[in-house]
Amino acid sequence: MVNLIQHNKDARVLEPSSGKGVFLKNLENEGFTNISAYEIDNSIGNEYNYIKYQSFISSPLDPYDVVIGNPPYIRWKNLEPELKDELATSYLWNKYFNSLCDYHYIFILKSIEQLTEGGELIFICTEYWMNTTHSESLREYMVNNGYISDMYHFKEANLFEDVCASFIIFRYVKSNNKAKNISLYKYKQTNTPSYEELISHTCFERIIIPQFESGKRWLLATKEEQKQLYTFELKCRKESTDLFIKGSLDRIGDICDIGNGMVSGLDKAFNVSSLDETTEYEKSHIINVLKAKDLGHYVYSSESRYFFINDSINEDEFERLCPNVYRHMISYKEDLNKRYKYGKDTNYWEFVFPRNFKLFSRKEPRIMVPCKERISNKNYFRFVLASHDYSPLQDVTCLLKKKHCRESIEYLTAYLNDHRVFNWLRYNGIVKGAIVEFSETPIASIPYRKINWEDPKEVEAHNIITTSLQQYIQTKSDKYLNEINKQFDYLFV
Ligand SMILES: C[S@@+](CC[C@H](N)C(=O)[O-])C[C@H]1O[C@@H](n2cnc3c(N)ncnc32)[C@H](O)[C@@H]1O
């Protein structure tokens, strides 16, 4: 990071949260002579006598040519009361942020505020703020006051002991003139990089991406990739004469009810797949469930049977009505009673959080997807079609069609598995390192390609996709997937 500095060695350099002084040591070794530093924790002893042991947040707005460091990343709710009180009196915090923002936002913004024209900010921090809603004001401030010249994206590489997060290093220049492009260095490895690998850049793949712009998402995608995303979204635009609606996108949330799966609290106690004998009453309280590990490409590969009861019965009744399940469950009783119960008085034979059970009780086919999917070693998601007999467990999210949706559930499943949706989610979804999240909100935000039912060719494409998926599920023959792909190519030209 010190090597990224382009200013001369006499530049005024600030380390706003210097800790043990890792940056100070390297700055000095590289010959920088005019260094200032803040650190709030005066119990961290070190040899740098210029460190001011006070908070950077309320430090004077002195000008600097370079700000470099590793700011503290703390969620508002985890901040100590004194730090919250200090923020409450901070003009910059109150102007740009609120209690949904992270502590390091103010470190970035105040540092830029203090940079001279052409000044450089070089920080290492987590990547999340680049696409969350609450950090929009920070991103806007940044694009309006300068540009990013370099960004190093480490995905899930293990950079710090005991910290599991996805890190970036960025070099930002405060300037009225913006560079057109950003050099993006994508980390190619999964292990901790060595000093030599970092300095020689051999652990990175370098790509050029367009400069971030005001009012637009920060996409870590090349110009060509951005064009593809734009073309995809263009086909998902709402048709309307209403100017407010025209141009906005149809989304999966408009046509699907979405819910996260049910939480038993102790799966092995509820899994009764191995019970040989069951009474009629027990049978009526056994459901088929799918977990993330059961989900394959379009189809599920395994399943389990779980005991699920909603009736209010007491323990004697449970033992009498469900003798086989009772015998299976009783050995787990102690652990079942220790489950986290979401503040409710749950009996040990009941799920702790049936969550969207009502939604899953609808007698309709549904689509299931793992709540989280690692995409480092695959280029598809696992959206799986299942009949109404199947309910999702906690690591699965489930989609059911809303009444007004005319397209078939097969069309929807095929659509969600299409490579264009995969690509869109890679850049626009909630991606942490190489893990894509599929809870309700990110799924609801996926743009949706509706069928124009007035257009016979589109109707035909829809019908071919529907029957091809049915055939694929029966035969697993790739020729049906190729056909589906061909039809989506047509719908997206
Ligand atoms: C992630 S550590 C980084 C330390 C150092 N820059 C390094 O890389 O080793 C963040 C540091 O910020 C300090 N800190 C937290 N709040 C601060 C504040 N308001 N002003 C100055 N330092 C602060 C913490 O005590 C901690 O030492």
The ligand as a MOL file (V3000), in Angstrom:
LIG
                    3D

  0  0  0     0  0            999 V3000
M  V30 BEGIN CTAB
M  V30 COUNTS 27 29 0 0 0
M  V30 BEGIN ATOM
M  V30 1 C -8.1480 -2.1490 12.1650 0
M  V30 2 S -7.0730 -1.4100 13.3570 0 CHG=1
M  V30 3 C -5.7840 -0.8730 12.3480 0
M  V30 4 C -4.5400 -0.4870 13.0540 0
M  V30 5 C -3.3890 -0.1380 12.1210 0
M  V30 6 N -3.7610 0.8530 11.1310 0
M  V30 7 C -2.8620 -1.3800 11.4560 0
M  V30 8 O -3.1560 -1.6380 10.2980 0
M  V30 9 O -2.1960 -2.1540 12.1440 0 CHG=-1
M  V30 10 C -7.9850 0.0090 13.7370 0
M  V30 11 C -7.4000 0.9030 14.8150 0
M  V30 12 O -8.2400 2.0380 14.9200 0
M  V30 13 C -8.2330 2.4840 16.2510 0
M  V30 14 N -9.3850 3.4020 16.4070 0
M  V30 15 C -10.6810 3.0930 16.6050 0
M  V30 16 N -11.4190 4.2110 16.6500 0
M  V30 17 C -10.5750 5.2380 16.4450 0
M  V30 18 C -10.7560 6.6310 16.3780 0
M  V30 19 N -11.9440 7.2010 16.5190 0
M  V30 20 N -9.6700 7.4060 16.1510 0
M  V30 21 C -8.4440 6.8460 15.9970 0
M  V30 22 N -8.2170 5.5330 16.0740 0
M  V30 23 C -9.2740 4.7370 16.2880 0
M  V30 24 C -8.2900 1.1920 17.0370 0
M  V30 25 O -7.8630 1.3700 18.3660 0
M  V30 26 C -7.3540 0.3040 16.2160 0
M  V30 27 O -6.0470 0.3800 16.6960 0
M  V30 END ATOM
M  V30 BEGIN BOND
M  V30 1 1 1 2
M  V30 2 1 2 3
M  V30 3 1 2 10
M  V30 4 1 3 4
M  V30 5 1 4 5
M  V30 6 1 5 6
M  V30 7 1 5 7
M  V30 8 2 7 8
M  V30 9 1 7 9
M  V30 10 1 10 11
M  V30 11 1 11 12
M  V30 12 1 11 26
M  V30 13 1 12 13
M  V30 14 1 13 14
M  V30 15 1 13 24
M  V30 16 1 14 15
M  V30 17 1 14 23
M  V30 18 2 15 16
M  V30 19 1 16 17
M  V30 20 1 17 18
M  V30 21 2 17 23
M  V30 22 1 18 19
M  V30 23 2 18 20
M  V30 24 1 20 21
M  V30 25 2 21 22
M  V30 26 1 22 23
M  V30 27 1 24 25
M  V30 28 1 24 26
M  V30 29 1 26 27
M  V30 END BOND
M  V30 END CTAB
M  END
